Amino acid sequence: MRLIKIITFIAFIASFVSVICGFTMDVDYSQKLIGFGVMGVFFVVFPLFSYYRWKDKDPKDYMITKDSLDKMRENQKRGKY
């Protein structure tokens, strides 16, 4: 699992460097560098990061269902929250 963390970090650094180079370099394709950097962040880095962070978690734990609402109400009555 450590490999995906390293790949995500390298992709983030590459995207960040691409955006910085696009702003600082005076070349014809500087806008393309900025665009590729932003696309890299949103289409590569963010999905990899989301996958890495949510891999071992159950989405049902974070959904509001009737059971979770009943549990919250019961905890409020006990004074836990």
C-alpha positions in Angstrom: 0.0 0.0 0.0 3.0 2.2 0.4 3.6 2.2 -3.3 0.3 4.0 -4.1 1.2 6.7 -1.6 4.6 7.2 -3.3 3.0 7.3 -6.8 0.4 9.9 -5.5 3.2 12.1 -4.1 5.2 11.9 -7.3 2.2 12.8 -9.4 1.4 15.7 -7.1 5.0 17.0 -7.3 5.0 16.6 -11.1 1.7 18.5 -11.5 2.8 21.2 -9.1 6.1 21.7 -11.0 4.3 21.8 -14.3 2.0 24.6 -13.0 5.0 26.5 -11.6 7.0 26.1 -14.8 4.0 27.3 -16.8 3.8 30.5 -14.8 7.5 31.2 -14.7 8.8 30.1 -18.1 8.3 32.4 -21.1 7.6 29.9 -23.8 4.8 29.4 -26.3 3.3 26.4 -24.5 3.3 27.8 -21.0 -0.5 27.7 -20.8 -0.5 24.0 -21.8 1.9 23.3 -18.9 -0.5 25.0 -16.5 -3.4 23.1 -18.0 -1.7 19.7 -17.8 -0.7 20.4 -14.2 -4.2 21.2 -13.2 -5.6 18.2 -15.1 -3.0 16.0 -13.4 -4.1 17.2 -10.0 -7.8 16.6 -10.6 -7.7 13.5 -12.8 -4.7 11.6 -11.3 -3.7 12.9 -7.9 -7.2 13.4 -6.4 -8.5 10.0 -7.4 -5.4 8.2 -6.2 -5.5 10.0 -2.9 -9.2 9.3 -2.5 -8.6 5.6 -3.2 -5.7 5.4 -0.8 -7.6 7.1 2.0 -10.9 5.1 1.6 -9.5 1.7 0.7 -10.2 -0.1 4.0 -13.2 1.9 5.1 -16.8 0.9 4.8 -19.0 3.7 3.2 -22.0 2.5 5.2 -20.3 3.8 8.3 -20.6 7.3 6.9 -24.2 7.2 5.6 -27.2 8.5 7.5 -29.7 5.7 7.7 -32.6 5.0 10.0 -30.4 2.8 12.2 -27.7 5.5 12.6 -30.3 8.2 13.3 -31.9 6.0 16.0 -28.4 5.4 17.5 -27.7 9.1 17.5 -31.0 9.9 19.2 -30.4 7.2 21.8 -26.9 8.6 22.5 -28.4 12.1 22.9 -30.8 10.8 25.5 -28.0 9.3 27.4 -26.1 12.5 27.3 -23.1 11.3 25.4 -23.3 14.2 22.9 
